[in-house]
Amino acid sequence: MFRKILIANRGEIAVRLIRACRDMGISPVAVYSEADRHALHVRLADEAYFIGAAPSAESYLVGERVIDAAKQAGAEGIHPGYGFLSEREWFARAVEDAGITFIGPAPATIELMGDKINAREAALRAGAPIVPGTTDKLTSAAEARRVAGEVGYPVMLKAAAGGGGKGMRVVRAADEMNAAFQMASSEAQSAFGDPAVYVEKFIEKPRHIEIQIAADRHGNVIHLGERECSIQRRHQKVIEECPASFNDAELRARMGAAAVEIARAANYYSVGTVEFLVDAHKNFYFLEMNTRLQVEHPVTELVTGVDLVREQIRIAAGERLGLRQEDVRWTGSALECRVYAEDPAKNFLPSPGRITRLRIPSGPGVRDDSGVYEGWEVPIYYDPMISKLATWGATRAEAIARMQRALGEYHIGGIRTTIPFFRAVLEDEEFKKGEIDTGYIARFLERNKLPTADETASLNNEQIAAALAAAFNFTQRARKPATGNGNSNQQASRWKQAGRAAALNNR
């Protein structure tokens, strides 16, 4: 087992990895940029090394500096977390060439599954269903139009080297293809340095379901069930849950078996995630594979009791998986909200600044993976996610109720956050019923927006009043966090709090 591991990341995931190292008796080493000089992960690590200026291109994305820091520290392994260098084949190879263990899959596997077209071909070899389309990189709009004609509209153009919604366009008719192809290709070039795109059939109202897998270097591969990630805003997941809201054991077994075969076809070891789209009839199609620890891994940990980071480190050290497929049990239900420093009332604009007050929720079934503290200055340079709040319950309804309670306790002062937005979503009947798909957030925001002048012209007085009341309530909740967490009950109870404090002081 390793004695010392360098963590090539920042924020809440760096803190999560440091805690796993502590649990295993491993000394954690941090790296930091100028903006993160006083960050929580730097404070918690045994050692910390400065690697450059605030922009990630000058620090966290400079592989040579990260490897130099690991050499200086005498670290035997580098854990990349997620984002930054975690899925860069060249970085994994450079780490191994430096005589240090990359805590993740083999560089060749990252290269294979990082290319979406190669990944689709690997899934086909494994016998997994894929969304109808092409496995070839398309070089012109005419070629894309020909393939789309064979597949049938609507189709989706997707970047071959991409992810995160970049380089994607829905095309509903042939006359839309030229413009869509140019935009998708240009965006793919800008984001990934590769303009290649491919065509897939567009699945209407799909669910985004992913399967967590774990594999060692001895040929053992298991799955740990599904996570539902259908609640997305701008193709970014914001709420995840385990199991999926439809909680279908038979479908879980079939999707799990497909994910295991895909991992075997890719000679995969480490933890990883195979993503699928699931249509209204519960047909599933391979989407892509993420060759790293996933942001939403806590919900799987809460339901299965398996520490995924611990397993990942053990696998990297050459050990066998700590459990067999028949040992995996799914108990209860878990939910995760990604808390961002964003202002929901201003179209989710980033809200950097100093955290003047911080009260973290706790209690039964509540877990907060955070990378901030009171007094910390949230920088503008990085992803604005500041914590992942997860809850567990014996049922989905109990997990939701605990999340509502935890969000009510969560207090972040000085900046705007998405906490009020989550509170509104969790009150939504469509969400509570599990009637969700990747278009849910768009429908939710449409239901909660202020009506335009043209729209109000066609409504009667009662309808106008109802629409204004709903929009006003949502906007008011979104505007509260600068001085509180948007919990009107807490605002109203200050008289009670003052009275209780006075009574205690008089005892």
VOBA-170645 format. One record per residue (C-alpha): z, x, y. Coordinates in steps of 0.1 Angstrom, whole numbers, plus 5000, padded with zeros to 4 digits. Each point is the difference from the previous one (the first is absolute). Layout:
<nodes>
ZXY;...
</nodes>
This chain:
<nodes>
500050005000;499450115036;502850165020;498349945034;497249765012;498250005033;499249655013;496750005019;500649685019;502249835026;501749675008;501449764975;498150154970;501350355007;503649855000;499349814968;498850324983;503050205013;502349754984;498250024967;500450385001;503749975008;500449774970;498450254977;501950315014;496850145016;500250165035;497649825024;498050185026;498549835031;497150085023;499749865035;497849985030;501050045036;500549635003;502249994969;502350295010;503049765000;498849764973;502349864973;498250184971;500550335018;503749935003;500449904963;498150294984;501650334990;497450205019;497249905025;496950195011;498049945032;496349964993;498449915033;499349775029;500649635000;496549884990;499849994962;496750195001;502050295013;503049974977;500349774970;496350024991;499850385002;500450094963;500350375006;503149965022;501649774974;499450254972;501250295021;503249815007;500449944963;499650374993;502550105027;502549754985;499450114964;499249644991;498649954964;498449675007;498449815029;500349625002;497449855023;501549655003;497249765010;497450035028;499350335016;499150254972;501049794970;496549924989;498250325011;498650174970;499650335019;503650005010;501249934964;497850294988;501250235027;503649934991;499450084963;498050315010;503150125019;502049984968;501949685012;500149674981;498349715017;502149694993;497249764992;496949994978;497650284993;497650095028;497049904979;501549654995;500649965037;496450095007;498749764973;502049705010;499950075037;496349935000;499749624997;496750014983;501250254974;503149794995;497949694993;498150204974;503250124984;501349644999;496749904983;500450274974;503549874994;498649654993;501849855031;498349725019;498750105034;498749805029;496349944996;498050255021;498750354999;501450334989;497450185021;500450135035;497749825023;498050185026;498249725019;500549645011;496849914980;501650134968;503249825007;498049685007;498350044966;503250044981;501749715019;497149784991;500650084963;503849955002;499849705022;501549945035;502650035014;500550374992;502350275013;498850345013;502650274993;500450375008;499550214968;502750255012;502249755017;502949775000;502449825023;497349765012;497950265018;496249994994;500249644986;497849705011;499549664985;496349905000;499349634994;496250005004;497150244998;499449995038;503550145006;499450314978;498450245025;502849985026;502749994974;498650304981;499850215032;503649925010;501550064966;498150324995;500950135035;503649914995;500150174966;498550325015;502649995028;503049934977;499150204969;497250245009;497749824976;497749715011;499349884964;500749644993;499649774970;499749634994;502449774982;500049624995;502449855025;502749814982;501149695019;503849965007;501050284976;503550124993;500650375002;501950104969;500950354990;501450154968;502550295001;499350264973;501850314989;498650274977;501250344988;498150314990;500649924963;497749704998;502549735006;498949735025;501949685008;499849735026;502949855020;498549675009;498449865031;500649985037;498549745022;498650145032;498049715012;501949975033;497850245021;499350045037;496750185009;499850104963;503550175002;502749864977;503049875019;502049804973;500050084963;501849854971;500750064963;499149824979;497049815015;500949665013;498149844971;502250214976;497749974969;501250224971;496749964981;497950115029;502450295007;499550134964;496249985003;499950175034;502650264989;497950094969;496950045022;501850225024;501350224972;496550044986;498750105035;502750265003;499150144966;496350015010;500950215031;502350234980;502849895023;503550135001;502849925027;500749665014;497149805015;498749665008;496949814988;499049735024;498249684990;498649695017;501049674983;498049695007;501249635000;499349984962;502150314993;497050214992;500750365010;497850285012;500750375004;500150105037;501250365002;502750244989;502650175023;500950344985;503450025016;503349835005;499449665017;501849895032;501249684983;501550174969;503549885008;499349644988;499050134966;503150214999;502249705008;498549794973;499650264972;503050235008;497750304997;500350275027;496350085004;500550315022;502350144974;497449944972;497350165022;502150315004;500950024963;496349964991;499050285024;502650224984;498249954966;502549754985;499149694980;500349655014;503649884999;499049664985;497549834978;497949695007;502349794979;503050125020;498649855033;501749685011;499449795031;503149835013;500049775030;497850035030;499750245030;498549985034;499250275026;499249985037;498650305018;501850025033;497750145027;500750115035;497449755013;500149705024;498949694982;499749815033;497450265012;497750004970;502250254982;499650285025;502050314991;503450005016;501350365001;503250105018;503750064996;502049794975;503049915021;501849794974;499749994962;501849784975;498650024965;500449704976;501850044968;501849794974;499049884965;496450064991;499050175033;498450355002;498750165032;497950324998;500050135035;499250325018;501649935034;503549995016;501649875032;498850225029;496950114982;496750005021;497349834980;496950225007;496549875008;498250254978;500549854965;499949684980;502549765018;501849904968;503750085004;501549854969;499449794969;502449724995;500249874964;502049734983;500649904964;501049664986;500249844966;497149785011;497350025027;501749745021;503350204999;498150335010;498449815029;503449865011;501650344999;497150145020;500549735026;503750095002;499350375001;497449965028;502649805019;502550294997;497450265010;500450115036;497850265016;500450035037;497850185026;496649954983;498149704987;499749954963;498349774975;503349854988;499549675019;496549974985;501450044965;502649745007;497349755010;497950084969;502949954977;500649655015;496449914993;499549744973;496850154988;501750334994;503149844984;497749824975;498250324991;496749865012;498950335013;496950224999;498650285022;499049755027;503649865003;501050195032;496849895018;500849644992;503750055010;499150155033;497549725006;502649744994;502450175024;497850085029;500049835034;497249745002;497150075024;499049765027;497049884980;502249934970;502649815019;497449785015;499449844965;503749964992;502349715009;503350065018;502150014968;497750264984;500050225031;503849995001;500350094964;497550295003;501750145031;503449974984;498950194969;498350275020;502950025025;502550054972;498050284984;499450185033;503649975010;501150154967;497650285005;501250085035;503750034991;500450344983;500250215032;503549865005;500649884965;498349914967;498749665010;502849814983;500849725024;503049914980;501550345007;499249955037;501849675000;503050134981;501150265025;502649765013;501449984965;499950384995;501950055033;502649744990;500550164966;500350355016;502649865024;502049844972;500050324980;501250205030;502949775004;501250044964;
</nodes>
